[in-house]
């Protein structure tokens, strides 16, 4: 059964007689239908009547309505208003643009705009690199989508994808001090997306591709990375892979298995699955067997129409394992799921190698219930915040882009990804490490600075940094960074 979640949080305003026991009756009624009460606030007392706001979490929309119906049915209780807190948070959008300085007088205006701005424009015309120090390009990332693969929702289009992209921009600012702007494109044509991002590139210091369906996203990223002189990063691929590698490094310390001896089964033959495989192979993991819904990918499968699956067939499964997902898991040390709900069972895990590691990362519903997986696996992780060991890309992309922007990296390299993964993993000390704590919390403020420092160093050492590294720095919550 689903757990109650803040994402289905309602506030009901109730009016009822000011009598002993009335509040207890109301809270008991909510509890009887499994609502989780968060707060009870007094609004007013008038003419022997009380008005209160009661906030509670439900499991989903239907459950929330059931709780409200239960309150409507109570004698002497009047439901004045029902507010969905998630919708309230989105009214007017979640981000805004603010100037960095005030325009208070003519002097301010003449420097920020005409005529003073003309001298700055000419400086950039003479030296285009000056745009990185004299404009927002220094600290700005484009979050680009076509809305074709929004997490848990699928192809919902560019308009409906905007709330997700706004949220991504918020996370960039909050955790990395990076100014990010959502760009939702009304086209699914890969050529037009590449062309549009190329035209927009002079405004930004980096491009974060988001929620673009596979395999198109692979081609779009590769071609943009080859065309632009700023880093292009598809977070659904590489952010996922980086955090998976970080969690795996710590999980292996728990089960005491070396990276090079692992047998890994990956469920999910899309862009994220491919990125995970590439990153694991770059640190010496092997062999890897990749499965889709039909089972293990091998040379007997026709993958000619899918460039991602064709690559996976050519670079994984050296023993040509066949069969179902469960059969491919037999004897594996690690299972990594980036597919969809309820694809594996506890019996599948029991057929894995001793002390198996299970990362069931499909969102919102994983490949197996994490509580069930924990009964037969040594370490379990999921993509959900209501379980231990959440594999969440916010551990990666704010610090990754912070580090890249600070050294003006021209592209993202495999060495930078590995450095980011290592930095995330090392936030947890050996003394802190437990089966339920192999990956830091998304709210651990040590993560983004550690990732930024590691990535900037790796970019410099790889020769893709256009600016020298600066001394270590700290990030300030909610914005800026200081050196």
C-alpha positions as CSV (number, residue, x, y, z in Angstrom):
1,X,0.0,0.0,0.0
2,X,1.2,3.5,-0.8
3,X,2.4,5.7,2.0
4,X,1.0,9.1,2.9
5,X,3.0,11.8,1.2
6,X,3.4,15.6,1.5
7,X,2.8,15.8,-2.3
8,X,-0.8,15.0,-1.5
9,X,-1.1,17.4,1.4
10,X,-4.5,19.1,2.0
11,X,-5.5,21.9,4.4
12,X,-9.2,21.9,5.4
13,X,-10.8,24.8,7.2
14,X,-13.4,23.6,9.5
15,X,-16.1,25.4,11.7
16,X,-17.6,23.5,14.6
17,X,-19.1,24.2,18.1
18,X,-16.7,25.2,20.8
19,X,-17.4,22.1,22.9
20,X,-15.1,19.8,24.8
21,X,-14.0,16.8,22.8
22,X,-14.9,18.2,19.3
23,X,-11.3,18.5,18.1
24,X,-10.6,15.0,19.3
25,X,-13.6,13.7,17.3
26,X,-12.3,15.4,14.2
27,X,-8.7,14.2,14.5
28,X,-9.9,10.7,15.3
29,X,-12.1,10.7,12.1
30,X,-9.1,11.7,10.0
31,X,-7.1,9.0,11.6
32,X,-9.8,6.3,11.1
33,X,-9.5,6.8,7.3
34,X,-5.6,6.9,7.5
35,X,-4.9,10.5,7.1
36,X,-1.6,11.7,8.6
37,X,-2.2,14.9,10.5
38,X,0.6,17.5,10.2
39,X,-0.7,20.6,11.9
40,X,-3.7,22.0,13.6
41,X,-4.0,25.8,13.6
42,X,-6.6,28.0,15.3
43,X,-8.1,30.6,12.9
44,X,-10.8,32.3,15.1
45,X,-13.2,31.8,17.9
46,X,-16.6,33.6,17.6
47,X,-20.1,33.1,19.0
48,X,-19.3,29.7,20.6
49,X,-17.9,28.5,17.3
50,X,-14.3,27.6,16.4
51,X,-12.6,27.8,13.0
52,X,-9.5,25.7,12.6
53,X,-7.2,24.8,9.7
54,X,-6.1,21.1,9.8
55,X,-3.4,19.9,7.5
56,X,-2.9,16.3,6.6
57,X,-1.2,14.0,4.2
58,X,-2.9,11.5,2.0
59,X,-1.7,8.6,-0.2
60,X,-3.1,10.0,-3.5
61,X,-5.9,12.2,-4.8
62,X,-8.6,9.7,-4.2
63,X,-7.5,9.0,-0.7
64,X,-7.5,12.8,0.0
65,X,-11.0,13.1,-1.3
66,X,-12.1,10.2,0.9
67,X,-10.8,12.0,4.0
68,X,-12.6,15.2,3.0
69,X,-15.8,13.2,2.5
70,X,-15.5,11.8,5.9
71,X,-15.3,15.3,7.4
72,X,-18.3,16.4,5.4
73,X,-20.3,13.5,6.9
74,X,-19.6,14.6,10.5
75,X,-22.5,16.1,12.5
76,X,-21.9,19.7,13.6
77,X,-18.7,20.1,11.5
78,X,-18.8,22.4,8.5
79,X,-16.1,22.2,5.8
80,X,-15.5,25.8,4.8
81,X,-12.6,25.3,2.4
82,X,-10.2,22.6,1.1
83,X,-6.8,23.7,-0.2
84,X,-4.3,21.5,-2.0
85,X,-1.0,22.7,-0.8
86,X,0.9,21.5,-3.8
87,X,-1.3,23.5,-6.2
88,X,-1.0,26.6,-3.9
89,X,2.8,26.3,-4.1
90,X,2.6,26.4,-8.0
91,X,0.4,29.4,-8.4
92,X,2.2,32.0,-10.5
93,X,5.1,29.6,-11.0
94,X,7.9,28.8,-8.6
95,X,10.8,31.0,-9.9
96,X,11.3,34.7,-10.8
97,X,14.0,37.0,-12.1
98,X,15.3,39.7,-9.8
99,X,17.9,42.4,-10.5
100,X,21.2,42.2,-8.6
101,X,21.3,45.9,-7.9
102,X,18.7,48.7,-7.5
103,X,18.1,51.5,-10.0
104,X,17.6,54.4,-7.6
105,X,18.8,57.4,-9.6
106,X,20.1,58.7,-13.0
107,X,23.7,57.6,-12.2
108,X,22.5,54.0,-11.7
109,X,20.5,54.1,-14.9
110,X,23.4,55.5,-16.9
111,X,25.7,52.7,-15.8
112,X,23.3,49.8,-15.9
113,X,21.7,50.9,-19.2
114,X,22.3,53.6,-21.7
115,X,24.8,55.2,-22.3
116,X,27.3,53.2,-20.0
117,X,26.3,49.8,-21.2
118,X,27.6,50.5,-24.7
119,X,31.2,50.4,-23.5
120,X,30.6,46.9,-22.0
121,X,29.0,45.7,-25.3
122,X,32.0,46.9,-27.3
123,X,34.3,45.1,-24.9
124,X,32.4,41.8,-25.5
125,X,32.4,42.4,-29.2
126,X,36.2,42.7,-29.2
127,X,36.6,39.8,-26.8
128,X,33.6,37.3,-26.8
129,X,35.0,35.5,-23.8
130,X,34.4,38.6,-21.8
131,X,30.7,37.6,-21.8
132,X,31.5,35.0,-19.2
133,X,32.6,37.7,-16.8
134,X,30.4,40.7,-17.8
135,X,27.0,39.0,-18.3
136,X,24.7,36.4,-16.7
137,X,26.4,33.7,-18.9
138,X,29.0,33.3,-16.1
139,X,26.4,31.6,-13.9
140,X,23.4,30.6,-16.0
141,X,22.3,27.2,-17.3
142,X,19.5,26.4,-19.7
143,X,17.2,23.6,-18.6
144,X,15.9,22.3,-21.9
145,X,13.1,19.8,-22.6
146,X,10.5,18.9,-25.2
147,X,8.3,17.3,-22.5
148,X,8.4,13.8,-24.1
149,X,9.7,11.8,-21.1
150,X,8.7,13.6,-17.9
151,X,9.5,11.4,-14.9
152,X,6.5,9.2,-14.1
153,X,4.3,11.0,-16.6
154,X,5.7,10.3,-20.0
155,X,5.0,12.4,-23.1
156,X,2.9,15.3,-21.6
157,X,4.2,18.1,-23.9
158,X,6.2,21.3,-23.2
159,X,3.5,23.2,-21.4
160,X,2.8,20.5,-18.9
161,X,6.5,19.9,-18.4
162,X,7.1,23.5,-17.3
163,X,6.4,22.9,-13.5
164,X,9.1,20.2,-13.5
165,X,11.6,22.4,-15.2
166,X,10.8,25.3,-12.8
167,X,11.5,22.9,-10.0
168,X,14.8,21.9,-11.5
169,X,15.7,25.6,-11.7
170,X,14.9,26.0,-8.0
171,X,17.2,23.1,-7.1
172,X,20.0,24.5,-9.2
173,X,19.8,27.8,-7.2
174,X,19.1,26.3,-3.8
175,X,21.9,23.7,-3.8
176,X,24.4,25.1,-6.3
177,X,23.9,28.9,-6.4
178,X,23.4,28.4,-10.2
179,X,20.9,30.6,-12.1
180,X,18.9,28.2,-14.3
181,X,16.1,29.0,-16.6
182,X,13.5,26.5,-18.0
183,X,13.1,26.3,-21.8
184,X,10.3,24.1,-23.0
185,X,10.4,23.5,-26.7
186,X,7.2,22.9,-28.8
187,X,8.9,20.3,-31.1
188,X,9.9,16.7,-31.0
189,X,12.2,17.0,-34.0
190,X,15.7,16.3,-33.0
191,X,17.2,18.6,-35.7
192,X,15.0,21.5,-34.6
193,X,15.9,21.0,-30.9
194,X,19.6,20.9,-31.7
195,X,19.3,24.0,-33.9
196,X,17.3,25.9,-31.3
197,X,19.7,25.2,-28.4
198,X,22.6,26.1,-30.7
199,X,21.0,29.5,-31.4
200,X,20.3,30.0,-27.6
201,X,23.8,29.0,-26.5
202,X,25.3,32.5,-26.3
203,X,23.0,33.3,-23.4
204,X,24.2,30.4,-21.2
205,X,27.3,28.9,-19.6
206,X,25.9,25.4,-19.8
207,X,22.9,23.3,-21.0
208,X,21.0,20.8,-18.9
209,X,18.9,18.5,-21.1
210,X,15.9,17.1,-19.3
211,X,13.0,14.7,-19.9
212,X,13.7,14.1,-23.6
213,X,12.7,10.6,-24.7
214,X,15.2,7.9,-25.6
215,X,16.9,7.2,-27.9
216,X,16.6,10.8,-29.3
217,X,18.1,12.3,-26.2
218,X,21.4,10.4,-26.8
219,X,21.8,11.8,-30.3
220,X,20.7,15.3,-29.2
221,X,23.2,15.4,-26.4
222,X,26.1,14.0,-28.4
223,X,25.6,16.4,-31.3
224,X,25.2,19.5,-29.1
225,X,28.3,18.5,-27.1
226,X,30.2,18.4,-30.3
227,X,28.9,21.7,-31.6
228,X,28.9,24.0,-28.6
229,X,31.8,25.3,-26.5
230,X,29.9,25.0,-23.2
231,X,29.0,21.8,-21.3
232,X,25.9,19.9,-22.4
233,X,24.6,17.4,-19.8
234,X,21.6,15.1,-20.0
235,X,20.8,14.7,-16.4
236,X,18.4,11.8,-16.8
237,X,21.3,9.8,-18.2
238,X,24.4,10.9,-16.5
239,X,23.1,12.4,-13.3
240,X,21.4,9.1,-12.6
241,X,24.6,7.2,-13.5
242,X,26.8,9.3,-11.3
243,X,24.6,8.9,-8.2
244,X,24.2,5.2,-8.8
245,X,28.0,4.9,-8.9
246,X,28.4,6.9,-5.7
247,X,25.9,4.7,-3.9
248,X,27.4,1.5,-5.3
249,X,30.9,2.5,-4.1
250,X,29.6,2.7,-0.6
251,X,27.4,-0.3,-0.8
252,X,30.4,-2.4,-1.8
253,X,32.1,-1.3,1.4
254,X,29.2,-2.8,3.3
255,X,29.1,-6.1,1.5
256,X,32.9,-6.2,1.1
257,X,33.1,-7.0,-2.6
258,X,35.6,-5.5,-5.1
259,X,34.3,-3.5,-8.0
260,X,36.1,-5.6,-10.6
261,X,34.6,-8.9,-9.5
262,X,31.0,-7.8,-9.7
263,X,28.3,-9.3,-11.9
264,X,25.6,-6.7,-12.6
265,X,22.1,-6.9,-14.0
266,X,20.6,-3.7,-15.3
267,X,16.9,-3.5,-16.0
268,X,16.2,-0.7,-18.4
269,X,17.6,-0.5,-21.9
270,X,17.1,3.2,-22.4
271,X,19.4,6.2,-22.2
272,X,19.7,6.0,-18.4
273,X,20.6,2.3,-18.5
274,X,23.2,2.9,-21.2
275,X,24.8,5.8,-19.2
276,X,24.9,3.6,-16.1
277,X,26.6,0.8,-18.0
278,X,29.2,3.2,-19.6
279,X,30.1,4.7,-16.2
280,X,30.3,1.3,-14.5
281,X,32.5,-0.1,-17.2
282,X,34.8,3.0,-17.0
283,X,35.6,2.1,-13.4
284,X,36.2,-1.6,-14.2
285,X,32.8,-3.2,-13.5
286,X,31.9,-6.3,-15.5
287,X,30.3,-8.3,-16.8
288,X,27.0,-6.5,-17.2
289,X,23.8,-7.9,-18.5
290,X,21.1,-5.4,-19.6
291,X,17.4,-6.4,-19.8
292,X,14.3,-4.8,-21.2
293,X,10.7,-6.0,-20.7
294,X,11.3,-8.9,-23.0
295,X,14.4,-10.1,-21.0
296,X,18.1,-10.1,-21.5
297,X,19.6,-8.2,-24.5
298,X,21.9,-10.4,-26.5
299,X,23.0,-10.9,-30.2
300,X,19.9,-13.0,-30.8
301,X,17.7,-10.0,-30.2
302,X,16.8,-7.6,-33.2
303,X,17.9,-4.2,-32.0
304,X,18.6,-2.6,-35.4
305,X,15.9,0.1,-34.9
306,X,17.2,1.4,-31.6
307,X,20.7,2.9,-31.4
308,X,20.8,2.6,-27.6
309,X,19.9,-1.1,-27.5
310,X,22.3,-1.8,-30.4
311,X,25.1,-0.2,-28.4
312,X,24.2,-2.3,-25.4
313,X,24.1,-5.5,-27.3
314,X,27.6,-4.7,-28.7
315,X,29.2,-3.7,-25.4
316,X,27.5,-5.9,-22.7
317,X,26.6,-9.6,-21.9
318,X,29.8,-11.3,-23.1
319,X,28.4,-14.7,-22.2
320,X,25.2,-14.0,-24.2
321,X,22.9,-14.7,-21.3
322,X,19.3,-15.0,-22.4
323,X,15.9,-15.4,-20.7
324,X,13.7,-13.3,-18.5
325,X,14.8,-10.5,-16.1
326,X,14.6,-12.9,-13.2
327,X,16.8,-15.4,-15.1
328,X,19.3,-12.7,-15.9
329,X,19.6,-11.9,-12.2
330,X,20.6,-15.4,-11.2
331,X,24.1,-15.2,-9.6
332,X,24.4,-11.4,-10.0
333,X,25.9,-9.3,-7.2
334,X,24.0,-6.1,-8.2
335,X,20.6,-5.4,-9.6
336,X,20.0,-1.8,-10.9
337,X,16.5,-1.0,-12.1
338,X,15.7,2.1,-14.2
339,X,12.6,0.7,-15.9
340,X,9.1,0.5,-14.3
341,X,7.1,-0.9,-11.4
342,X,6.9,-4.5,-10.2
343,X,9.3,-6.2,-12.6
344,X,11.1,-8.4,-10.1
345,X,10.2,-10.5,-7.1
346,X,11.8,-11.4,-3.8
347,X,12.5,-14.9,-5.3
348,X,14.5,-13.2,-8.0
349,X,16.7,-11.5,-5.4
350,X,17.1,-14.8,-3.5
351,X,18.6,-16.3,-6.7
352,X,21.3,-13.6,-6.8
353,X,24.8,-14.0,-5.3
354,X,25.2,-13.8,-1.5
355,X,24.7,-10.4,0.1
356,X,23.2,-8.8,-3.1
357,X,22.8,-5.1,-3.7
358,X,19.4,-4.0,-5.1
359,X,18.8,-0.5,-6.6
360,X,15.2,-0.3,-7.6
361,X,15.0,3.2,-9.0
362,X,11.9,3.4,-11.1
363,X,9.7,6.4,-10.1
364,X,7.2,6.8,-8.6
365,X,6.8,3.0,-8.2
366,X,10.0,0.9,-8.1
367,X,10.7,-2.5,-9.7
368,X,10.1,-4.0,-6.3
369,X,8.8,-2.6,-3.0
370,X,12.0,-1.5,-1.1
371,X,10.7,-3.0,2.2
372,X,10.2,-6.4,0.5
373,X,13.6,-6.2,-1.2
374,X,15.2,-5.4,2.2
375,X,14.1,-8.8,3.5
376,X,16.5,-10.6,1.1
377,X,19.1,-8.0,0.0
378,X,22.1,-6.6,1.9
379,X,21.7,-3.1,0.6
380,X,18.6,-1.6,-1.0
381,X,18.1,1.8,-2.6
382,X,15.3,3.4,-4.5
383,X,14.4,6.7,-6.2
384,X,11.8,7.6,-3.5
385,X,12.3,10.0,-0.6
386,X,10.2,8.0,1.8
387,X,12.7,5.1,1.9
388,X,16.3,4.9,3.0
389,X,19.0,5.4,0.4
390,X,17.3,7.7,-2.1
391,X,19.1,7.9,-5.4
392,X,18.3,11.4,-6.4
393,X,20.0,13.4,-9.1
394,X,19.9,16.6,-7.0
395,X,23.0,15.1,-5.3
396,X,24.8,15.6,-8.6
397,X,23.7,18.3,-11.0
398,X,23.9,21.5,-8.8
399,X,27.5,20.8,-7.7
400,X,28.5,19.4,-11.1
401,X,27.4,22.6,-12.9
402,X,28.8,24.8,-10.1
403,X,32.2,23.3,-10.6
404,X,32.0,23.4,-14.4
405,X,30.9,27.1,-14.5
406,X,33.6,28.1,-12.1
407,X,36.3,26.8,-14.4
408,X,34.4,27.5,-17.6
409,X,34.5,23.8,-18.7
410,X,33.9,23.4,-22.4
411,X,32.4,19.9,-22.0
412,X,31.7,17.0,-19.5
413,X,34.2,14.2,-19.5
414,X,34.0,10.7,-18.0
415,X,36.7,11.7,-15.5
416,X,34.6,14.5,-14.3
417,X,31.6,12.1,-13.8
418,X,33.8,9.7,-11.8
419,X,35.1,12.5,-9.7
420,X,31.6,13.7,-8.9
421,X,30.5,10.1,-7.9
422,X,33.5,9.7,-5.7
423,X,32.9,13.1,-4.0
424,X,29.3,12.2,-3.3
425,X,30.3,8.8,-1.8
426,X,33.0,10.3,0.4
427,X,30.7,12.7,2.1
428,X,29.7,9.7,4.2
429,X,32.6,8.7,6.5
430,X,33.5,5.0,7.1
431,X,32.2,5.4,10.6
432,X,28.8,6.6,9.4
433,X,28.3,4.0,6.7
434,X,25.4,1.5,7.3
435,X,23.2,-0.5,4.9
436,X,20.5,2.2,5.3
437,X,23.0,5.0,4.7
438,X,25.1,4.5,1.6
439,X,24.2,7.8,-0.1
440,X,23.9,11.3,1.5
441,X,20.6,13.0,2.1
442,X,19.7,15.5,-0.7
443,X,19.7,18.1,2.1
444,X,23.2,17.4,3.2
445,X,24.9,20.8,2.5
446,X,28.3,19.2,2.2
447,X,27.5,17.5,-1.1
448,X,27.3,20.3,-3.6
449,X,30.6,22.0,-2.5
450,X,32.4,18.6,-2.5
451,X,31.1,17.8,-6.0
452,X,31.9,21.3,-7.3
453,X,35.5,21.1,-6.0
454,X,36.0,17.6,-7.4
455,X,34.5,18.4,-10.8
456,X,36.5,21.7,-11.2
457,X,39.7,19.9,-10.4
458,X,39.0,17.1,-12.8
459,X,38.0,19.5,-15.6
460,X,41.3,21.4,-15.1
461,X,43.3,18.1,-15.2
462,X,41.5,16.9,-18.3
463,X,42.3,20.1,-20.1
464,X,38.7,21.2,-20.7
465,X,38.8,24.2,-18.3
466,X,39.0,27.6,-19.9
467,X,39.9,29.2,-16.6
468,X,42.3,28.3,-13.8
469,X,40.9,26.6,-10.8
470,X,40.3,28.8,-7.8
471,X,40.8,27.9,-4.1
472,X,38.2,25.7,-2.4
473,X,35.0,27.5,-1.7
474,X,31.7,27.1,0.1
475,X,28.2,27.4,-1.2
476,X,25.6,29.6,0.6
477,X,22.1,28.0,1.0
478,X,19.6,29.5,-1.4
479,X,22.0,31.2,-3.7
480,X,25.5,32.6,-4.2
481,X,28.9,31.1,-3.6
482,X,31.9,32.6,-2.0
483,X,35.6,31.9,-2.7
